Amino acid sequence: MTEMESTQFENFDSFEKRVSALWEEYAKVYPFLIHSSAYKGLVHDFLEGSNVENLRTGGEVLDLGAGTGNITNALLEKNPAIKITAVDNNDAMVQYLNNRFSEDSRVSVKKEDIGDLDVWKKREEVFNIVASNLVLPYITHLNGNKGKDVLPELIKYVYGSLSEDGTFVWSSPKNEVNFGKVFKDAVTHLDFARVPGHSPIKGLKSAKRILSHANEIAELGRLGIFYFPKEEDIIDIMKESGFRKITIKESFVKQSNVITGKKI
Ligand SMILES: C[S@@+](CC[C@H](N)C(=O)[O-])C[C@H]1O[C@@H](n2cnc3c(N)ncnc32)[C@H](O)[C@@H]1O
């Protein structure tokens, strides 16, 4: 551990508070993100990686860090015959999920901390697909691990939760992510000018709030609190857990990778 890293981790509790405040605030503007062309592209690439359309009726999906449920919703639109467990640990996100899917018996919402080892040990269900869009690189702790050591450990637990023919699809910001490029792309495509119920000015303000949260995420990545692995490290981490047929696709205006792996 470098000197800079050890100083960060001495202050880890204050970072944990900062991270949970970030998600609390993000919940207020996150639903707006669905109007960005770049995010729509990311959802498209993510669905393609999930192969959800080929899942049998009643097939089980785990959406880890479901947020406001955009991925849960998109997976169900692509294959209405599946069941989804949507997990998040942030109260505001869980409330949003509960409201959004209250009438939908295919969705079960759970408040769980992905970084809580007990959750993984107690999990009895086996899933055909584990989906986690822009979440796993933000998990700050697991099993006493912090920083870079969390992700490889976490992915081993994901592997253990999959059925024999299971698929894992997840995404991560690129190692040197610049979310400003996503914002610029949205401006270029006039994404904010066409949001129902929002004037263009209000749309632009919401997008700027999203950008400021996204910039904070990037900063936490630079500080080593979050971990945005390079492509070669992604391959190693996935292989070490036992995943095969690993693919990485650049998405989100080249600012994120969509990664897939098969258990067999
Ligand atoms: C960037 S959002 C992504 C939301 C959603 N997957 C999407 O694509 O729209 C990250 C989500 O991860 C959740 N999250 C972060 N840390 C978590 C943890 N330890 N346990 C469960 N959820 C967590 C946050 O609350 C937030 O909803």
Ligand as a Chemical Component Dictionary entry (heavy atoms), coordinates in Angstrom:
data_LIG
# 
_chem_comp.id                   LIG 
_chem_comp.type                 NON-POLYMER 
_chem_comp.pdbx_formal_charge   0 
_chem_comp.three_letter_code    LIG 
# 
loop_
_chem_comp_atom.comp_id 
_chem_comp_atom.atom_id 
_chem_comp_atom.alt_atom_id 
_chem_comp_atom.type_symbol 
_chem_comp_atom.charge 
_chem_comp_atom.model_Cartn_x 
_chem_comp_atom.model_Cartn_y 
_chem_comp_atom.model_Cartn_z 
_chem_comp_atom.pdbx_ordinal 
LIG C1  C1  C 0  -24.739 4.400  -10.467 1  
LIG S1  S1  S 1  -26.068 3.676  -9.634  2  
LIG C2  C2  C 0  -26.570 2.408  -10.805 3  
LIG C3  C3  C 0  -28.032 2.061  -10.680 4  
LIG C4  C4  C 0  -28.576 1.056  -11.704 5  
LIG N1  N1  N 0  -27.804 -0.168 -11.712 6  
LIG C5  C5  C 0  -28.642 1.655  -13.089 7  
LIG O1  O1  O 0  -27.897 1.246  -13.967 8  
LIG O2  O2  O -1 -29.489 2.524  -13.323 9  
LIG C6  C6  C 0  -25.240 2.743  -8.378  10 
LIG C7  C7  C 0  -26.196 2.060  -7.405  11 
LIG O3  O3  O 0  -25.457 1.166  -6.559  12 
LIG C8  C8  C 0  -26.033 1.199  -5.261  13 
LIG N2  N2  N 0  -25.051 0.734  -4.287  14 
LIG C9  C9  C 0  -23.858 1.294  -4.004  15 
LIG N3  N3  N 0  -23.244 0.615  -3.019  16 
LIG C10 C10 C 0  -24.080 -0.427 -2.686  17 
LIG C11 C11 C 0  -24.003 -1.490 -1.747  18 
LIG N4  N4  N 0  -22.943 -1.612 -0.927  19 
LIG N5  N5  N 0  -25.035 -2.370 -1.663  20 
LIG C12 C12 C 0  -26.120 -2.237 -2.479  21 
LIG N6  N6  N 0  -26.247 -1.238 -3.404  22 
LIG C13 C13 C 0  -25.236 -0.347 -3.492  23 
LIG C14 C14 C 0  -26.377 2.684  -5.090  24 
LIG O4  O4  O 0  -27.296 2.892  -4.045  25 
LIG C15 C15 C 0  -26.925 3.027  -6.478  26 
LIG O5  O5  O 0  -28.300 2.804  -6.537  27 
# 
loop_
_chem_comp_bond.comp_id 
_chem_comp_bond.atom_id_1 
_chem_comp_bond.atom_id_2 
_chem_comp_bond.value_order 
_chem_comp_bond.pdbx_ordinal 
LIG C1  S1  SING 1  
LIG S1  C2  SING 2  
LIG S1  C6  SING 3  
LIG C2  C3  SING 4  
LIG C3  C4  SING 5  
LIG C4  N1  SING 6  
LIG C4  C5  SING 7  
LIG C5  O1  DOUB 8  
LIG C5  O2  SING 9  
LIG C6  C7  SING 10 
LIG C7  O3  SING 11 
LIG C7  C15 SING 12 
LIG O3  C8  SING 13 
LIG C8  N2  SING 14 
LIG C8  C14 SING 15 
LIG N2  C9  SING 16 
LIG N2  C13 SING 17 
LIG C9  N3  DOUB 18 
LIG N3  C10 SING 19 
LIG C10 C11 SING 20 
LIG C10 C13 DOUB 21 
LIG C11 N4  SING 22 
LIG C11 N5  DOUB 23 
LIG N5  C12 SING 24 
LIG C12 N6  DOUB 25 
LIG N6  C13 SING 26 
LIG C14 O4  SING 27 
LIG C14 C15 SING 28 
LIG C15 O5  SING 29 
# 
